[in-house]
Amino acid sequence: MNKFRALRAGRDIGGGGLLSDETGAFLGAYDTPWTGKMRPAINRNFAAGVNQLYLHGYAYADAPVVSWLGFSPFGALFAE
């Protein structure tokens, strides 16, 4: 998370308002536990100065060529 500390410094010196992160794009997306991986990542982001998160995930009622809810163009390798 050191990258966000450096970005936060630039944001603050420049007078910007937002520092965002795309959170939750983990390998093995469908195996991502909330308490073991997602929540700690969110906490680290906020501690490093991130103040806007983009969380991964969405569901489809009818997606092409899938047998469960949720469209997964990359299989279970990457988060949606």
N, C-alpha and C positions, 0 to 999 in steps of 0.2 A: 504493500500500500504506500510505499515511499513515493511512487509516481504521483499519487493524489496530493501528497503534501507539497510537492513542487508545483503542481498545477494550481493548488489552492493559493500558494504565494503569488503566482502570476495573476490569478483572479482578484485577489485582495489588493495588490498594488495597482492594478488597472481599474479598480472600482467596479468590477463585474459582479453579477448577482448569483449566477448559478454555476455549479460544478456538478455535472451529471455523470452517471455510470450505468452501463448496460449490465445489470446484475443477474446472475443465475444462468449464464451461458456456459454450463459445465459439460465436460465430456461425460457420457453416461447419463443423459438428461432425465430419464425415467427412474433412475436410481438415486436421485438427489434427495436426501433427507432434509426436512425443514430445520430441525434442531441441530443436526450434525454438520450441515454445510451451508445452507442458505442463510439462516439467521446470523451465524458468525460472520459471513461475508458482508451482510448488511451492516452489522455493528462496526466492522473494520472500516467500511466506507464512511459511515457517519463520523467515526473517530478521526478519520483523515481529512475531513472537511467537505465531503460530498454532501450536497443538500437536495439532490434530485436523483431518484432511482428509476430505471426502466426495468421492470421485472418481466421475465420471459413466461410465456404460457398462454394458451388459448384453446378453446375446444370448438369442434364442429359437430353438429348433429348428423350431418351426412357429408363426409369427405370422400373423394374418389379413391377407390381401391384400398380401403382400410376396413378392418374388422372390429375396431373399437373407436370410441369417441376420441377425437383429437387427430389433427392432420400432422403427419410426421414425414416431411419430404426427405430427411436425411436418416430415416430409421430411428433407432434409439441412441445414436451416437452423439448428437448435439441437441441442446435445448431448442424448443420451438420459438 
